[in-house]
Amino acid sequence: ERTPTPVRRFGVRLHTAGLSIRETVAILDLLGVDRSHGAVWNWVHTLSEAQSDPPTAEPSRVAVDEKQIEVDGEKKWLYAAIDTDSKLLLEVDVYSRRGTDPAAAFLHRLTEKHDVDETEFLVDAGGYLTALARQELSGQLNYSERNHIEKWFQTVTMRIDRFHSFWRGSQSSARRWLRRFRHYYNRHRPNQALDGRTPAEVVLN
């Protein structure tokens, strides 16, 4: 409470942009803000987790895919869905395996947060078509217009590699980091394909 909210928000943005807690503390110290690692960690949770993110959307086309990641030495699967028009990252989650059941569970989460009744989902495997049918959603196999989701996976990979922020904790800790990164990606990171605007700005305006 002794730290002004703008300073805490700046610290959270540094961390969600990819810096480690230690690197964030070092930068704040250079700016004359002396705070502990624990304090910055609390800011991250209380400020970024409290945000309503992402904003509710009614996308016309959504690319869905999964990517293998490593969490504390174990292979997991990162699922993500992105609106191909606004580039809004609609949902992200981590599952212990891939397949029709995890895909169906992931799609169900989308239906709870966004209006996707008229959405066309772009997928790259037949198993997704079964998962879509379970949720009474429509989609098609598409290998050319799904580059938005592939670029997002590349962005996440580069962010992790650049700042040496590996998931050494639990699967839930990976989810928390990804939710914070989603907040940064949707609300603070300028998107070249959107003329420097953020996905949230496109959706909300």
HELIX and SHEET records of a PDB file:
HELIX    1   1 THR A    5  THR A   16  1                                  12    
HELIX    2   2 ILE A   21  LEU A   30  1                                  10    
HELIX    3   3 HIS A   37  TRP A   43  1                                   7    
HELIX    4   4 VAL A   44  SER A   48  3                                   5    
HELIX    5   5 THR A  100  LYS A  113  1                                  14    
HELIX    6   6 GLY A  126  ARG A  134  1                                   9    
HELIX    7   7 ASN A  147  PHE A  163  1                                  17    
HELIX    8   8 GLN A  171  ARG A  187  1                                  17    
HELIX    9   9 GLN A  192  LEU A  194  5                                   3    
HELIX   10  10 PRO A  199  LEU A  204  1                                   6    
SHEET    1   A 5 LEU A  89  TYR A  95  0                                        
SHEET    2   A 5 GLU A  74  ASP A  83 -1                                        
SHEET    3   A 5 ARG A  61  VAL A  71 -1                                        
SHEET    4   A 5 GLU A 120  VAL A 123  1                                        
SHEET    5   A 5 SER A 138  LEU A 141  1                                        
END                                                                             
